[in-house]
Amino acid sequence: MGIGSGIALFVIGIILAFAVNIDTGGFVDLDLIGYILMGAGVVVFLISLILTMRSRRTETVARTSVDPVSGEQVTRRSRRDNDPVV
């Protein structure tokens, strides 16, 4: 689920809570379901936004040297993640 899913749940909740005016005979309260979907949409949207905004930074270092035995150029790359593991 992503940002779009949160927005979709919120919109469906608004439609059920405010636009649909159907009497279900007391079996199902569409207003309550609409409010629940709106709340779930906000939660999904915020969680997706937080996970998207989290920065993952990596540093890549390339070192080039000459192998003294063969005389060939050797490139070594190292990568470091700055994102702490939780």
N, C-alpha and C positions, 0 to 999 in steps of 0.2 A: 504494500500500500504506500502510496506516495502523496505528494501534495495535491495532485488531481483527484485522488480518491477522497481525501478529506474535504475538498471543495464540493465534490459530488454528493457526499453524505450530507453535508450542510444544506445544500440546495434541495435535496429530496426531503430533508427534515422540515425546511421552511414551507415547501409545497404541502406536505401533509399537515402541518400545524395550522397554516393560515389560509390555504387556498381550497383544500378539499373540505366539503361540507356534506358528508355522507353519514346517515344514521345507521350504525351497525347493530342496533338493538342492545347496546350495552355490553356486547361480547368483547369488542376491541375498541379502545380509546385511541383514535388516530392522532389526536392532539398530543397525547403523551408519547406515542411512538415518534412523532415528529420532533418533539423536544429532545428525546433520547438520541435520535439520529443527528440533530444539530450539535449536541454535546460531544458525541463520538466523532463527528466531522472536525470539530475544533481541536480535539485531542490528537487525532491522526495528523491534522495539518501542522500543529505545533511540533509534534515529535519528528515528522518528516523534515520540517524546516530546520530544526536543531541539528539533525543528523547530516543534512546537506551543508549547513554552514560550518560544520566542524572542519577545521583545516588539517590537511595531511601534507606535511612538508617533508621533502626528501632532499638530501644533498648528494650530488654525485661528483666525485673527484677522479680525474683521469691523470695518471702519471706516466710519462713517457721516458724511457731510458734506453740505452744501448747495451745489449748483452755483450760482455767482454770476450766471451768464448767464440761466439759465432759472428758477432758484429752486426746482428740484426736489431732493428728497432722494436722494442717491446712496450706495449701499452697495457697498464693495469688500471682497472676501474674499481672503485669502491663506492658503495651506496649506504647512506645512513638515514634512518627514519627518525624524525624529530617528534613524531606522534607518540606520546607515552602509552604504554599498554595498560589497560584498565583491568 
